[in-house]
Amino acid sequence: MNYVENIRCPNCGSYGERHHLLDCNLVRTQCPECDYLMVTCGVTGKVVEAYAPGLSLEHFICRV
């Protein structure tokens, strides 16, 4: 049986949802406010798909 839990979005802090899809062993975390999406394997925890808007390339570039 699948179930949904209400969580805080790890990207923006708004209320989001975590869907536990037990029939296919996936966990989908999503936020309607910032369009965050993370799909992980329910067994291993490995990331299957991810989308986190608002994180630009500038955050990962070191400037001297």
Secondary structure, 3 states (H helix, E strand, C coil): CCEEEEEECCCCCCEEEEEEECCCCEEEEECCCCCCEEEEECCCCCEEEEECCCCCHHHHCCCC
